[in-house]
Amino acid sequence: MNVYSDLLSMCIDQEMIEEKTNEITAIPDVIKRLNIEGVICTWDALNTQKNTVKAVIERKGDYVGALKGNQGNFYQDVIDYFDEDRLLLIQSQYEGAYKKEIEKSHSQIITYEYYQTEKVKWYSEIKNWEGLKSIGLVIKTIEDKTRKKTEEKRYYISSLLLDIYNFSKAIRNHWNIENKLHWQLDFTFKADENTTVNKKALFNLQIIKKFALNILNQVKEEYRCSLKKIRFQISLNAPEELEKIFKIMEKKLEN
């Protein structure tokens, strides 16, 4: 399990999850050792648990947690709440905040619609979710070159008061852990092909890879190529390339 800082663009903590267990029980303990005051924490829907949000609030942080079927009736209640009439009210800014973003990607037009409302007192078990102040919905619509549209809805709970900017930013930035950390560890460092059996060695190896990944990200702008190609250049002439990297980092520190 990895803790990723979007501000620093790097992994700042990790926890080895034992077999036959999952990260649900580990996350609160990890949160307790982090300084997250004033930080907005996000995670996958699996980890939207009462103990997790409680740990965040106790550490004076905020959260935006995805909500799915693992929360049973709560999930269905939120789905029912965001009916068409409710969405119109939120769009009008009468019962919340609304934001729309449109972008082009690979011959597709992707539209994101963000809805957030502080109307949460209707939920009978709200006290069981520490710090819960708002709920939200993101509707993602993809239109391909044939004008065929597909729609996806995702629901969220949050400790944020009405703040559509930070709400939407937290949701979009959440995927950076996949794109900038997990994918790069697999593609650039072939993490999934690792055959290390010793758990302690594997844990330490992951730390080294993440440290190296952070360095590569810092010098990528100067190299103007992919991280994988930077690694290849280093392998061809390590002493010269490492000297170049240290000079780039020294220059960054001076600036």
Accessible surface in RSA format (square Angstrom, percent):
REM  Atomic radii and reference values for relative SASA: ProtOr
REM  Chains: A
REM  Algorithm: Lee & Richards
REM  Probe-radius: 1.40
REM  Slices: 20
REM RES _ NUM      All-atoms   Total-Side   Main-Chain    Non-polar    All polar
REM                ABS   REL    ABS   REL    ABS   REL    ABS   REL    ABS   REL
RES MET A   1    45.65  23.6  11.08   7.3  34.57  82.3  19.14  16.3  26.51  35.1
RES ASN A   2    34.54  23.8  18.81  18.2  15.73  37.9   0.03   0.1  34.51  33.4
RES VAL A   3    31.53  20.7  28.47  25.8   3.06   7.4  31.53  27.4   0.00   0.0
RES TYR A   4    36.64  17.1   9.77   5.6  26.87  69.9   8.65   6.5  27.99  34.5
RES SER A   5    19.49  16.5  13.16  17.6   6.33  14.6  10.81  23.0   8.69  12.2
RES ASP A   6    56.79  39.8  43.09  42.9  13.70  32.4  22.89  53.9  33.90  33.8
RES LEU A   7   165.94  92.4 134.99  96.6  30.96  77.8 141.36  99.3  24.58  66.2
RES LEU A   8   104.09  58.0  86.61  62.0  17.48  44.0  91.03  63.9  13.07  35.2
RES SER A   9    42.15  35.6  39.72  53.0   2.43   5.6  20.59  43.9  21.55  30.2
RES MET A  10    56.09  29.0  51.40  34.0   4.69  11.2  40.62  34.5  15.47  20.5
RES CYS A  11    16.98  12.8   2.91   3.2  14.07  33.1   0.18   0.5  16.80  18.1
RES ILE A  12    80.18  45.6  47.14  35.1  33.04  79.6  54.33  39.1  25.85  70.2
RES ASP A  13    30.62  21.4  21.29  21.2   9.33  22.1  11.86  27.9  18.76  18.7
RES GLN A  14    18.29  10.2  14.49  10.6   3.81   9.1  11.76  25.0   6.54   5.0
RES GLU A  15    53.00  30.4  50.47  38.2   2.53   6.0   3.56   6.9  49.43  40.4
RES MET A  16    63.97  33.1  48.62  32.2  15.35  36.6  26.98  22.9  36.99  49.0
RES ILE A  17    51.66  29.4  28.23  21.0  23.43  56.5  29.89  21.5  21.77  59.1
RES GLU A  18    91.79  52.7  86.16  65.2   5.63  13.4  48.22  93.3  43.57  35.6
RES GLU A  19   143.37  82.3 123.69  93.6  19.68  46.9  53.30 103.1  90.07  73.5
RES LYS A  20   214.42 104.6 162.48  99.7  51.94 123.7 122.62 110.4  91.79  97.8
RES THR A  21    82.64  58.8  54.15  54.9  28.48  67.9  61.02  82.0  21.62  32.7
RES ASN A  22    73.79  50.9  66.11  63.9   7.68  18.5  22.51  54.2  51.28  49.6
RES GLU A  23    49.66  28.5  48.05  36.4   1.61   3.8   5.40  10.5  44.25  36.1
RES ILE A  24    42.08  23.9  39.95  29.8   2.13   5.1  40.01  28.8   2.07   5.6
RES THR A  25   104.13  74.1  88.12  89.3  16.01  38.1  77.31 103.8  26.82  40.5
RES ALA A  26    19.18  17.6  13.84  21.4   5.35  12.2  18.97  26.7   0.22   0.6
RES ILE A  27    17.51  10.0  17.51  13.0   0.00   0.0  17.51  12.6   0.00   0.0
RES PRO A  28    15.83  11.5  15.83  14.4   0.00   0.0  15.83  13.1   0.00   0.0
RES ASP A  29    86.48  60.6  80.24  79.9   6.24  14.8  24.63  58.0  61.84  61.7
RES VAL A  30     3.06   2.0   3.06   2.8   0.00   0.0   3.06   2.7   0.00   0.0
RES ILE A  31    12.40   7.1  12.40   9.2   0.00   0.0  12.40   8.9   0.00   0.0
RES LYS A  32   112.84  55.0  99.21  60.9  13.63  32.5  51.51  46.4  61.33  65.3
RES ARG A  33   124.25  52.2  88.47  45.1  35.78  85.2  62.21  85.0  62.04  37.6
RES LEU A  34    25.16  14.0  23.76  17.0   1.40   3.5  25.16  17.7   0.00   0.0
RES ASN A  35   128.49  88.6 100.43  97.1  28.05  67.5  31.33  75.4  97.15  93.9
RES ILE A  36    11.62   6.6  11.26   8.4   0.36   0.9  11.26   8.1   0.36   1.0
RES GLU A  37   114.78  65.9  95.60  72.3  19.18  45.7  24.73  47.8  90.05  73.5
RES GLY A  38    67.40  83.1   0.00   N/A  67.40  83.1  35.76  98.1  31.64  70.9
RES VAL A  39    70.50  46.4  66.88  60.5   3.62   8.7  70.50  61.3   0.00   0.0
RES ILE A  40    55.19  31.4  33.81  25.2  21.39  51.5  33.81  24.3  21.39  58.0
RES CYS A  41    21.56  16.3  16.39  18.3   5.18  12.2  12.16  30.8   9.40  10.1
RES THR A  42    43.02  30.6  19.50  19.8  23.51  56.0   6.88   9.2  36.14  54.6
RES TRP A  43    21.86   8.8  13.90   6.7   7.96  18.7  17.98   9.6   3.88   6.3
RES ASP A  44    71.36  50.0  65.60  65.3   5.76  13.6  22.67  53.4  48.69  48.6
RES ALA A  45    10.44   9.6   7.15  11.0   3.29   7.5   7.15  10.1   3.29   8.7
RES LEU A  46    89.18  49.7  83.68  59.9   5.50  13.8  85.93  60.4   3.24   8.7
RES ASN A  47     3.78   2.6   3.78   3.7   0.00   0.0   0.21   0.5   3.57   3.4
RES THR A  48     0.15   0.1   0.15   0.2   0.00   0.0   0.15   0.2   0.00   0.0
RES GLN A  49    40.13  22.4  40.13  29.3   0.00   0.0   5.64  12.0  34.49  26.2
RES LYS A  50    88.06  43.0  84.22  51.7   3.84   9.1  49.41  44.5  38.64  41.2
RES ASN A  51   103.94  71.7 100.00  96.6   3.94   9.5  13.13  31.6  90.80  87.8
RES THR A  52     0.44   0.3   0.44   0.4   0.00   0.0   0.00   0.0   0.44   0.7
RES VAL A  53     0.00   0.0   0.00   0.0   0.00   0.0   0.00   0.0   0.00   0.0
RES LYS A  54   100.58  49.1 100.58  61.7   0.00   0.0  42.83  38.6  57.75  61.5
RES ALA A  55     2.23   2.1   1.03   1.6   1.20   2.7   1.91   2.7   0.32   0.9
RES VAL A  56     0.00   0.0   0.00   0.0   0.00   0.0   0.00   0.0   0.00   0.0
RES ILE A  57    46.68  26.6  38.47  28.7   8.21  19.8  38.73  27.9   7.95  21.6
RES GLU A  58   102.15  58.6  70.62  53.4  31.53  75.1  42.18  81.6  59.96  49.0
RES ARG A  59    91.43  38.4  82.35  42.0   9.08  21.6  14.63  20.0  76.80  46.5
RES LYS A  60   145.03  70.8 128.03  78.6  17.00  40.5  81.69  73.5  63.34  67.5
RES GLY A  61     5.36   6.6   0.00   N/A   5.36   6.6   0.01   0.0   5.35  12.0
RES ASP A  62    42.38  29.7  42.38  42.2   0.00   0.0   0.01   0.0  42.36  42.2
RES TYR A  63     0.00   0.0   0.00   0.0   0.00   0.0   0.00   0.0   0.00   0.0
RES VAL A  64     2.00   1.3   0.57   0.5   1.43   3.4   0.57   0.5   1.43   3.9
RES GLY A  65     0.00   0.0   0.00   N/A   0.00   0.0   0.00   0.0   0.00   0.0
RES ALA A  66    16.56  15.2  16.17  24.9   0.40   0.9  16.17  22.8   0.40   1.0
RES LEU A  67     1.66   0.9   0.00   0.0   1.66   4.2   0.19   0.1   1.47   4.0
RES LYS A  68   112.69  55.0 112.53  69.0   0.16   0.4  57.31  51.6  55.38  59.0
RES GLY A  69    48.67  60.0   0.00   N/A  48.67  60.0  28.58  78.4  20.09  45.0
RES ASN A  70    77.13  53.2  33.17  32.1  43.96 105.8  43.49 104.7  33.64  32.5
RES GLN A  71    29.60  16.5  18.21  13.3  11.38  27.1   3.82   8.1  25.78  19.6
RES GLY A  72    41.06  50.6   0.00   N/A  41.06  50.6  36.89 101.2   4.17   9.3
RES ASN A  73   125.37  86.5 119.62 115.6   5.75  13.9  25.52  61.4  99.85  96.5
RES PHE A  74     8.26   4.1   6.07   3.8   2.19   5.7   6.18   3.7   2.09   6.0
RES TYR A  75    50.23  23.5  50.23  28.6   0.00   0.0  22.24  16.7  27.99  34.5
RES GLN A  76    87.01  48.7  87.01  63.6   0.00   0.0  38.46  81.9  48.55  36.8
RES ASP A  77    53.82  37.7  49.86  49.6   3.96   9.4   6.69  15.7  47.13  47.0
RES VAL A  78     0.02   0.0   0.02   0.0   0.00   0.0   0.02   0.0   0.00   0.0
RES ILE A  79    48.91  27.8  44.61  33.2   4.30  10.4  44.61  32.1   4.30  11.7
RES ASP A  80    86.52  60.6  69.80  69.5  16.72  39.5  34.46  81.1  52.06  51.9
RES TYR A  81    24.71  11.5  16.05   9.1   8.66  22.5  22.69  17.1   2.02   2.5
RES PHE A  82     6.27   3.1   0.00   0.0   6.27  16.3   0.00   0.0   6.27  17.9
RES ASP A  83    72.55  50.8  63.72  63.4   8.82  20.9  36.33  85.5  36.22  36.1
RES GLU A  84   118.51  68.0 116.30  88.0   2.21   5.3  61.63 119.2  56.88  46.4
RES ASP A  85   103.46  72.5 100.39  99.9   3.07   7.3  27.93  65.7  75.54  75.3
RES ARG A  86    62.70  26.3  61.53  31.4   1.17   2.8   2.19   3.0  60.51  36.7
RES LEU A  87     6.20   3.5   6.20   4.4   0.00   0.0   6.20   4.4   0.00   0.0
RES LEU A  88   113.10  63.0 107.81  77.1   5.29  13.3 108.11  75.9   4.99  13.4
RES LEU A  89    65.32  36.4  64.55  46.2   0.76   1.9  65.32  45.9   0.00   0.0
RES ILE A  90     0.00   0.0   0.00   0.0   0.00   0.0   0.00   0.0   0.00   0.0
RES GLN A  91    68.22  38.1  54.31  39.7  13.91  33.1   9.18  19.5  59.04  44.8
RES SER A  92    73.26  61.9  40.53  54.1  32.73  75.4  50.18 106.9  23.08  32.3
RES GLN A  93   103.32  57.8  81.78  59.8  21.54  51.3  49.60 105.6  53.72  40.7
RES TYR A  94   169.69  79.2 142.14  80.9  27.55  71.7  99.70  74.9  69.99  86.3
RES GLU A  95    27.83  16.0  23.02  17.4   4.81  11.4   5.63  10.9  22.20  18.1
RES GLY A  96     7.79   9.6   0.00   N/A   7.79   9.6   1.06   2.9   6.73  15.1
RES ALA A  97    10.50   9.7  10.50  16.2   0.00   0.0  10.50  14.8   0.00   0.0
RES TYR A  98    48.56  22.7  33.37  19.0  15.19  39.5  28.05  21.1  20.51  25.3
RES LYS A  99    55.61  27.1  51.48  31.6   4.13   9.8  41.75  37.6  13.86  14.8
RES LYS A 100   114.44  55.8  86.34  53.0  28.10  66.9  32.70  29.4  81.75  87.1
RES GLU A 101    48.00  27.6  43.42  32.8   4.58  10.9  27.77  53.7  20.23  16.5
RES ILE A 102   110.71  63.0  76.90  57.3  33.80  81.5  77.00  55.4  33.71  91.5
RES GLU A 103    64.52  37.0  57.62  43.6   6.90  16.4  30.25  58.5  34.26  28.0
RES LYS A 104   175.55  85.6 145.10  89.0  30.45  72.5  88.05  79.3  87.50  93.2
RES SER A 105    37.41  31.6  29.78  39.7   7.62  17.6  16.50  35.1  20.91  29.3
RES HIS A 106   171.69  93.8 139.54  97.0  32.15  82.2 100.81 103.9  70.88  82.5
RES SER A 107    89.33  75.5  53.77  71.8  35.56  81.9  34.61  73.7  54.71  76.7
RES GLN A 108    62.74  35.1  61.62  45.0   1.12   2.7   6.11  13.0  56.63  42.9
RES ILE A 109    67.11  38.2  66.35  49.4   0.76   1.8  66.35  47.8   0.76   2.1
RES ILE A 110    15.15   8.6  15.15  11.3   0.00   0.0  15.15  10.9   0.00   0.0
RES THR A 111    21.48  15.3  21.44  21.7   0.03   0.1   7.39   9.9  14.09  21.3
RES TYR A 112    25.48  11.9  25.48  14.5   0.00   0.0  11.00   8.3  14.49  17.9
RES GLU A 113    30.67  17.6  30.67  23.2   0.00   0.0   0.73   1.4  29.93  24.4
RES TYR A 114     0.14   0.1   0.14   0.1   0.00   0.0   0.05   0.0   0.09   0.1
RES TYR A 115     3.55   1.7   3.55   2.0   0.00   0.0   0.00   0.0   3.55   4.4
RES GLN A 116     0.00   0.0   0.00   0.0   0.00   0.0   0.00   0.0   0.00   0.0
RES THR A 117     0.30   0.2   0.30   0.3   0.00   0.0   0.19   0.3   0.11   0.2
RES GLU A 118    74.20  42.6  60.59  45.8  13.61  32.4  17.79  34.4  56.41  46.1
RES LYS A 119   110.02  53.7 104.93  64.4   5.10  12.1  52.69  47.4  57.34  61.1
RES VAL A 120     8.93   5.9   8.64   7.8   0.28   0.7   8.72   7.6   0.21   0.6
RES LYS A 121   193.73  94.5 169.67 104.1  24.06  57.3 113.66 102.3  80.07  85.3
RES TRP A 122    98.20  39.4  60.85  29.5  37.35  87.7  73.58  39.2  24.63  40.0
RES TYR A 123    18.73   8.7  17.01   9.7   1.72   4.5  10.40   7.8   8.33  10.3
RES SER A 124   107.66  91.0  67.30  89.8  40.36  93.0  55.66 118.5  51.99  72.8
RES GLU A 125    85.11  48.9  82.10  62.1   3.01   7.2  20.57  39.8  64.54  52.7
RES ILE A 126    39.08  22.2  37.63  28.0   1.45   3.5  37.63  27.1   1.45   3.9
RES LYS A 127   194.16  94.7 165.32 101.4  28.84  68.7 116.32 104.7  77.84  82.9
RES ASN A 128    76.26  52.6  60.39  58.4  15.88  38.2  10.29  24.8  65.97  63.8
RES TRP A 129     4.55   1.8   1.93   0.9   2.62   6.2   0.96   0.5   3.59   5.8
RES GLU A 130    74.12  42.6  69.61  52.7   4.51  10.7   7.78  15.0  66.34  54.2
RES GLY A 131    23.43  28.9   0.00   N/A  23.43  28.9  13.36  36.7  10.08  22.6
RES LEU A 132    13.42   7.5   1.14   0.8  12.29  30.9   1.14   0.8  12.29  33.1
RES LYS A 133    86.38  42.1  81.15  49.8   5.24  12.5  54.19  48.8  32.19  34.3
RES SER A 134     0.00   0.0   0.00   0.0   0.00   0.0   0.00   0.0   0.00   0.0
RES ILE A 135     2.25   1.3   2.22   1.7   0.03   0.1   2.25   1.6   0.00   0.0
RES GLY A 136     0.00   0.0   0.00   N/A   0.00   0.0   0.00   0.0   0.00   0.0
RES LEU A 137     0.16   0.1   0.16   0.1   0.00   0.0   0.16   0.1   0.00   0.0
RES VAL A 138     8.11   5.3   7.53   6.8   0.59   1.4   7.53   6.5   0.59   1.6
RES ILE A 139    11.29   6.4  11.17   8.3   0.12   0.3  11.17   8.0   0.12   0.3
RES LYS A 140    53.33  26.0  52.62  32.3   0.71   1.7   9.14   8.2  44.18  47.1
RES THR A 141    24.97  17.8  24.56  24.9   0.41   1.0  18.98  25.5   5.99   9.1
RES ILE A 142    43.89  25.0  43.06  32.1   0.83   2.0  43.06  31.0   0.83   2.3
RES GLU A 143    38.46  22.1  37.35  28.3   1.11   2.7   3.72   7.2  34.74  28.4
RES ASP A 144    43.74  30.6  38.97  38.8   4.77  11.3  17.28  40.7  26.46  26.4
RES LYS A 145   175.57  85.7 139.86  85.8  35.71  85.0  92.52  83.3  83.05  88.5
RES THR A 146   103.89  73.9  73.45  74.5  30.43  72.5  75.81 101.8  28.07  42.4
RES ARG A 147   196.01  82.3 180.87  92.2  15.14  36.1  53.01  72.4 143.01  86.7
RES LYS A 148   135.83  66.3 125.56  77.0  10.26  24.4  76.27  68.7  59.56  63.4
RES LYS A 149   134.47  65.6 107.88  66.2  26.59  63.3  51.23  46.1  83.24  88.7
RES THR A 150    74.31  52.9  68.23  69.2   6.09  14.5  64.08  86.1  10.23  15.5
RES GLU A 151   112.30  64.5  75.54  57.2  36.76  87.5  23.08  44.6  89.22  72.8
RES GLU A 152    73.61  42.3  68.39  51.7   5.22  12.4  34.82  67.3  38.79  31.7
RES LYS A 153    80.06  39.1  58.09  35.6  21.97  52.3  27.10  24.4  52.96  56.4
RES ARG A 154    72.96  30.6  69.49  35.4   3.47   8.3  22.98  31.4  49.98  30.3
RES TYR A 155    12.30   5.7  11.10   6.3   1.20   3.1   4.52   3.4   7.78   9.6
RES TYR A 156    14.36   6.7  14.36   8.2   0.00   0.0   8.92   6.7   5.44   6.7
RES ILE A 157     0.00   0.0   0.00   0.0   0.00   0.0   0.00   0.0   0.00   0.0
RES SER A 158     0.00   0.0   0.00   0.0   0.00   0.0   0.00   0.0   0.00   0.0
RES SER A 159     3.68   3.1   0.29   0.4   3.39   7.8   0.29   0.6   3.39   4.8
RES LEU A 160    18.17  10.1  16.39  11.7   1.77   4.5  18.17  12.8   0.00   0.0
RES LEU A 161   108.35  60.3 102.76  73.5   5.59  14.1 102.76  72.2   5.59  15.0
RES LEU A 162    76.47  42.6  51.62  36.9  24.85  62.5  51.66  36.3  24.81  66.8
RES ASP A 163    51.04  35.7  44.16  44.0   6.87  16.3  18.81  44.3  32.23  32.1
RES ILE A 164    32.74  18.6  29.88  22.3   2.86   6.9  29.88  21.5   2.86   7.8
RES TYR A 165   129.69  60.5 129.04  73.4   0.65   1.7  97.26  73.1  32.43  40.0
RES ASN A 166    49.94  34.4  49.32  47.7   0.62   1.5   0.52   1.2  49.42  47.8
RES PHE A 167     0.00   0.0   0.00   0.0   0.00   0.0   0.00   0.0   0.00   0.0
RES SER A 168     0.88   0.7   0.77   1.0   0.11   0.3   0.56   1.2   0.32   0.5
RES LYS A 169    99.67  48.6  93.31  57.3   6.36  15.1  52.32  47.1  47.35  50.4
RES ALA A 170    10.56   9.7   2.18   3.4   8.39  19.1   9.53  13.4   1.03   2.7
RES ILE A 171     8.37   4.8   6.45   4.8   1.91   4.6   8.19   5.9   0.18   0.5
RES ARG A 172    77.76  32.7  69.27  35.3   8.49  20.2  23.52  32.1  54.24  32.9
RES ASN A 173    43.36  29.9  37.94  36.7   5.42  13.1   7.87  18.9  35.49  34.3
RES HIS A 174    30.45  16.6  23.05  16.0   7.40  18.9  24.56  25.3   5.88   6.8
RES TRP A 175    94.17  37.8  94.17  45.6   0.00   0.0  86.74  46.2   7.42  12.0
RES ASN A 176    24.04  16.6  24.04  23.2   0.00   0.0   0.00   0.0  24.04  23.2
RES ILE A 177    28.44  16.2  28.15  21.0   0.29   0.7  28.15  20.3   0.29   0.8
RES GLU A 178    66.34  38.1  64.73  49.0   1.62   3.8  22.84  44.2  43.51  35.5
RES ASN A 179    91.07  62.8  81.31  78.6   9.76  23.5  22.36  53.8  68.71  66.4
RES LYS A 180    92.97  45.4  89.68  55.0   3.29   7.8  54.80  49.3  38.17  40.7
RES LEU A 181     2.19   1.2   2.19   1.6   0.00   0.0   2.19   1.5   0.00   0.0
RES HIS A 182    62.84  34.3  55.60  38.6   7.24  18.5  48.84  50.3  14.01  16.3
RES TRP A 183   131.27  52.7 125.82  60.9   5.45  12.8 102.67  54.7  28.60  46.4
RES GLN A 184    27.01  15.1  27.01  19.7   0.00   0.0   1.73   3.7  25.28  19.2
RES LEU A 185     8.82   4.9   8.82   6.3   0.00   0.0   8.82   6.2   0.00   0.0
RES ASP A 186    56.20  39.4  55.01  54.8   1.19   2.8   8.96  21.1  47.24  47.1
RES PHE A 187    79.01  39.5  75.46  46.7   3.55   9.2  78.98  47.9   0.03   0.1
RES THR A 188     5.12   3.6   0.40   0.4   4.72  11.2   0.00   0.0   5.12   7.7
RES PHE A 189    19.66   9.8  10.29   6.4   9.38  24.4  10.43   6.3   9.23  26.4
RES LYS A 190    88.10  43.0  85.31  52.3   2.80   6.7  51.52  46.4  36.58  39.0
RES ALA A 191    21.01  19.3  11.68  18.0   9.33  21.2  11.70  16.5   9.31  24.7
RES ASP A 192   118.69  83.1  83.91  83.5  34.78  82.3  30.79  72.5  87.90  87.7
RES GLU A 193   119.32  68.5  98.09  74.2  21.22  50.5  46.13  89.2  73.18  59.8
RES ASN A 194    46.57  32.1  16.01  15.5  30.56  73.6  11.17  26.9  35.40  34.2
RES THR A 195   121.32  86.3 100.72 102.1  20.60  49.1  74.03  99.4  47.29  71.5
RES THR A 196    49.19  35.0  28.10  28.5  21.10  50.3  22.80  30.6  26.39  39.9
RES VAL A 197   138.17  90.9 117.95 106.8  20.21  48.7 122.53 106.5  15.64  42.4
RES ASN A 198    91.39  63.0  81.05  78.3  10.34  24.9  27.93  67.2  63.46  61.3
RES LYS A 199   108.62  53.0 103.82  63.7   4.80  11.4  76.73  69.1  31.89  34.0
RES LYS A 200   158.52  77.3 150.91  92.6   7.61  18.1  98.42  88.6  60.10  64.0
RES ALA A 201    43.65  40.1  33.81  52.2   9.83  22.4  39.92  56.2   3.72   9.9
RES LEU A 202    47.97  26.7  47.97  34.3   0.00   0.0  47.97  33.7   0.00   0.0
RES PHE A 203    59.76  29.9  59.63  36.9   0.14   0.4  59.76  36.2   0.00   0.0
RES ASN A 204    66.44  45.8  65.53  63.3   0.91   2.2  20.91  50.3  45.53  44.0
RES LEU A 205    55.12  30.7  53.74  38.4   1.38   3.5  54.73  38.4   0.38   1.0
RES GLN A 206    33.60  18.8  33.60  24.6   0.00   0.0  16.91  36.0  16.69  12.7
RES ILE A 207    82.59  47.0  79.95  59.6   2.64   6.4  81.27  58.5   1.32   3.6
RES ILE A 208   107.19  61.0 105.45  78.6   1.74   4.2 107.08  77.1   0.11   0.3
RES LYS A 209    26.44  12.9  25.55  15.7   0.89   2.1  20.75  18.7   5.69   6.1
RES LYS A 210    19.54   9.5  14.64   9.0   4.90  11.7  10.61   9.5   8.94   9.5
RES PHE A 211   126.56  63.3 122.15  75.7   4.41  11.5 125.70  76.2   0.85   2.4
RES ALA A 212    32.58  30.0  30.41  46.9   2.17   4.9  32.24  45.4   0.35   0.9
RES LEU A 213     5.58   3.1   5.58   4.0   0.00   0.0   5.58   3.9   0.00   0.0
RES ASN A 214    20.29  14.0  18.86  18.2   1.43   3.4   1.65   4.0  18.64  18.0
RES ILE A 215    31.31  17.8  31.31  23.3   0.00   0.0  31.31  22.5   0.00   0.0
RES LEU A 216     7.65   4.3   7.65   5.5   0.00   0.0   7.65   5.4   0.00   0.0
RES ASN A 217    55.04  38.0  36.72  35.5  18.32  44.1  15.13  36.4  39.91  38.6
RES GLN A 218    61.51  34.4  54.57  39.9   6.94  16.5  25.48  54.2  36.03  27.3
RES VAL A 219     0.00   0.0   0.00   0.0   0.00   0.0   0.00   0.0   0.00   0.0
RES LYS A 220    89.62  43.7  89.31  54.8   0.30   0.7  41.61  37.5  48.01  51.1
RES GLU A 221   137.95  79.2 124.46  94.2  13.49  32.1  54.77 105.9  83.18  67.9
RES GLU A 222    95.19  54.7  74.20  56.1  20.99  50.0   9.40  18.2  85.79  70.0
RES TYR A 223    21.54  10.1   1.72   1.0  19.82  51.6   4.00   3.0  17.54  21.6
RES ARG A 224   214.16  89.9 177.71  90.6  36.45  86.8  65.98  90.2 148.18  89.8
RES CYS A 225    30.94  23.4  15.95  17.8  14.99  35.2  28.76  72.9   2.18   2.4
RES SER A 226    47.56  40.2  39.31  52.5   8.25  19.0  39.10  83.3   8.47  11.9
RES LEU A 227     3.74   2.1   1.58   1.1   2.16   5.4   1.58   1.1   2.16   5.8
RES LYS A 228    77.81  38.0  75.74  46.5   2.07   4.9  52.01  46.8  25.81  27.5
RES LYS A 229   129.56  63.2 128.59  78.9   0.98   2.3  72.07  64.9  57.49  61.2
RES ILE A 230     0.00   0.0   0.00   0.0   0.00   0.0   0.00   0.0   0.00   0.0
RES ARG A 231   100.55  42.2  94.48  48.2   6.07  14.5  15.88  21.7  84.67  51.3
RES PHE A 232   125.50  62.8 120.50  74.6   5.00  13.0 125.20  75.9   0.30   0.9
RES GLN A 233    61.51  34.4  59.60  43.6   1.91   4.5  20.43  43.5  41.09  31.2
RES ILE A 234    32.76  18.6  32.76  24.4   0.00   0.0  32.76  23.6   0.00   0.0
RES SER A 235    82.94  70.1  44.75  59.7  38.19  88.0  49.23 104.8  33.71  47.2
RES LEU A 236   124.38  69.3  90.60  64.8  33.78  84.9  93.25  65.5  31.13  83.8
RES ASN A 237    63.78  44.0  59.09  57.1   4.68  11.3  19.78  47.6  43.99  42.5
RES ALA A 238    40.26  37.0  37.75  58.3   2.51   5.7  37.75  53.2   2.51   6.7
RES PRO A 239   104.25  76.0  90.28  82.3  13.97  50.8  98.80  81.6   5.45  33.9
RES GLU A 240   106.44  61.1 101.26  76.6   5.18  12.3  35.88  69.4  70.56  57.6
RES GLU A 241    21.43  12.3  21.40  16.2   0.03   0.1   0.05   0.1  21.39  17.5
RES LEU A 242    74.09  41.3  74.09  53.0   0.00   0.0  74.09  52.0   0.00   0.0
RES GLU A 243    94.17  54.1  90.28  68.3   3.89   9.3  32.21  62.3  61.96  50.6
RES LYS A 244    85.73  41.8  81.49  50.0   4.24  10.1  53.61  48.3  32.12  34.2
RES ILE A 245     3.47   2.0   3.47   2.6   0.00   0.0   3.47   2.5   0.00   0.0
RES PHE A 246   126.79  63.4 121.78  75.4   5.01  13.0 122.97  74.6   3.83  10.9
RES LYS A 247   125.25  61.1 119.47  73.3   5.79  13.8  73.42  66.1  51.83  55.2
RES ILE A 248    18.12  10.3  15.94  11.9   2.18   5.2  17.80  12.8   0.32   0.9
RES MET A 249    43.06  22.3  42.33  28.0   0.73   1.7  41.97  35.7   1.10   1.5
RES GLU A 250   100.09  57.5  97.73  73.9   2.37   5.6  30.15  58.3  69.94  57.1
RES LYS A 251   124.21  60.6 122.88  75.4   1.33   3.2  72.80  65.5  51.42  54.8
RES LYS A 252    90.74  44.3  74.34  45.6  16.40  39.1  38.03  34.2  52.71  56.1
RES LEU A 253   157.71  87.8 127.61  91.3  30.10  75.7 131.15  92.1  26.56  71.5
RES GLU A 254   134.07  77.0  93.64  70.8  40.43  96.3  45.27  87.6  88.80  72.5
RES ASN A 255   145.78 100.5  81.34  78.6  64.43 155.1  45.26 108.9 100.51  97.2
END  Absolute sums over single chains surface
CHAIN  1 A    15698.3      13248.3       2450.0       8468.1       7230.2
END  Absolute sums over all chains
TOTAL         15698.3      13248.3       2450.0       8468.1       7230.2
